[in-house]
Amino acid sequence: MAGPGSTRRSDNRCARCRAPILRQLVGQIAALTVTADLTPLTPDQQAELREPNRLIWCLRGGAHTARRLTWTGSDHPKQCPFPHVTEHRCPPAEPDTLF
C-alpha cells in the first residue's frame, strides 16, 4: 500500500541500462512519475548532479517499511538520516561501430 502522497511504486531495473531503479508516482494533487536511481549520493554528488530539471529525492523507509520518495525541498532537514538519490538517466551508449 502506498504512503501519503504516493501511489503505485515498483522496484526494478532500467530496461535500457539495467541499473536498479525505483519508479513511483509522487504527489497528491499534481502527481509526478519519478524514476530514481537507487545509488545513494554524497552531499558533493548531490550538488554536482542538481540542475533545474533533475531533482534530488529522499529515499525514506527501512527494514520494515516500504521505500518511498520525498522531495528534498527547502523544508527538508539538513541532517536527514535517509539516503538521497536522483532522477535516473542512462549512461551514454557505447558506440557499436569502430569507424
N, C-alpha and C positions, 0 to 999 in steps of 0.2 A: 504494500500500500504506500502511496506517495505521501510525503510530508506536506506541511502547509506551503502553498505557493509553488508546488512542483507536482508533476504527474508524469506518468509513462517514462521510466528511465530504463536503460539497459546497459549492461557491461558487455563489451565485446571487443572486436578488433576491427581496425580500419580495413575495408575491402581492398584498398589500393596498396597500402604500405604495411599492413598487418600490425601496426602499433596498437597497444592496448588503449582503448578509449572508453569514455562514459558519455552516452547520449541521453539528454534529459530535457524535458520541457520545463522551463523555469518561468515563474511569474503567475499572477492571478488574473490580472486584467488584460495586459498586453503580453501574452505568452511568447517566449522566445525559445526556439530549439537550440540547445547548446551541445556541441560535440567537443569534449575536452580531453586532452592528454591526461594520462594517469601518473605521469612522472612529476613528482614534487619539485618545485622551483625554489632556489635560494632567493633572498631579497635582491641580490645583484642580478640574477637571471630575470626576475620579475621586472625590474627597472629596464633591462635591456630589451625584453620582448614586448613591453607595454607600448601600444600605439592606439590611435583613435578607434580603430575597428577590431582590436584584439584585446579583449578584457582578461583580467586575472580573476580567477574564481577560487573560493574557499571550498575545499572538499571536506564537508562535515560528515561525521559518522564514526562508527567504531566497530569493535568486535561483535557487538550485539545489536547494532542499529544499521539500517540501510544508509549507504552513502548518498549524499545529496549536495548539489552545487548551490552556493550562495555567492552573490556578487560582493567583491571587496571594495565597496564604495567608500565615501567619506566617513561614514559612521562605523566602519569595520574596526575592531580593536587592533591596536598596534602590536600587541603581544599575543596574537591569536595562536592557540596550540595546534590548530589543524593545518594540514598541508595545503599549499596553494598551487594551482595548476592554471594552464591557459588553454585557449581555443586550439583545437588540433589543426595542424597544417602538415600535409605530407611533405617529406623532404623532396628536393628536386629529383626528377627521374634521371637515372643514368642513361647516357646516350646508348642506343642499341646498335650503332654503326661506328666503325673506326674512322671512316673518311667522310 
